[in-house]
Amino acid sequence: MEDRKRLLMVLESEDKSLIRQAVDKLASYDDEEIVKALASTLRRVKSKAVLEAVKNAFLEMSDPSLCRELVNLFDVPEPKLRQLAIEVLVHKGEKCLDSIREKLVLSEDPNMRKFALDILSGIKTKESLEIIGSMTADEHPNVRNTAIEYLRNFSEFKEEVVKILINVIKGVSDLYSVTTLASTIIYGNIKDRELVLPLKKLLERLSEPLEKHWVYKSLLFLGEAEVVEDALENARKIGAQADIEKDLKIFNVDE
């Protein structure tokens, strides 16, 4: 107990080397008091060595209070602390989902919701995918499109991702969302024929040739040969015929 008290007192000192050593030893206690003390040290001490020591301690610790203290670090406008929180929360995985949801996903601040997406896309479980799926309908375009983009990280849950994308397609109505959708399908290698009909219906709703261009690219990636002529004709309107011709070769689409 005396050693514990002494180590906690060291955290209040100005000697960064001693603080780092104390952090290393305190990790073994693994309780709420120590978690809070280490989080407080992160806020107070500006030192890369101390930050790394606390990060390593948090990675080892498992006290239930840790998730709450990690998400609270996002209240501090310090990129290094927020990045630490993201990395440790990803490592903790589903254990911290409740705290992530309460503090970040449900936050009124779109920046906090985007931090949630950074974490959830790193956790890569079915439950984290479900939360990301719900965020593809977020009211803020940056959050909404980031959620769509991160679907490409869940290749092992292809069936679930395709279902989410079908719902996403129904709500797409602007160039930003169309390009994000297309890049997610193509670069995420989400090749599923279930997407063809919803994408064709999306074409019918869109009027701008540039928006249609990205839908055609998605359909060609999916091997939909019957849209080739329409895709080329549309591309000529925006000077992008070469882009479609390149896609025909890359995606091996028979004209």
URTALIN-V930958 format. One line per field, one symbol per residue. ss: DSSP state (h for helix, s for strand, l for the rest). burial: I if it has 16 or more other C-alpha atoms within 10 Angstrom, else O. A space follows every 10 residues. Layout:
BEGIN
ss->???
burial->???
END
This chain:
BEGIN
ss->lhhhhhhhhh lllllhhhhh hhhhhhllll lhhhhhhhhh hhhhlllhhh hhhhhhhhhh llllhhhhhh hhhhhlllhh hhhhhhhhhh hhhhhhhhhh hhhhhllllh hhhhhhhhhh hhhllhhhhh hhhhhlllll hhhhhhhhhh hhhlhhhhhh hhhhhhhhhh hlllhhhhhh hhhhhhhlll lllhhhhhhh hhhhhlllhh hhhhhhhhhh hlllhhhhhh hhhhhhhlll hhhhhhhhhh lllll
burial->OOOOOOIIOI IOOOOIOOII IIIIOIIOOI IOOIIIIIIO IIOOIOOOOI IOIIIIIIIO IIOOIIIIII IIIIOOOOOO IIIIIIIIII IIIIOIIOII IOIIIOOOOI IIIIIIIIII IIIIOOOIIO IIIOIIIIOO OIIIIIIIII IIIIOOOIOI IIOIIIOIIO OIOOOOIIII IIIIIIOIOI IOOOIIOIIO OIIOOIOOII IIIIIIIIII IIIIIOIIOO IIIIIOOOOI IOOIOOIIOO OOIOO
END
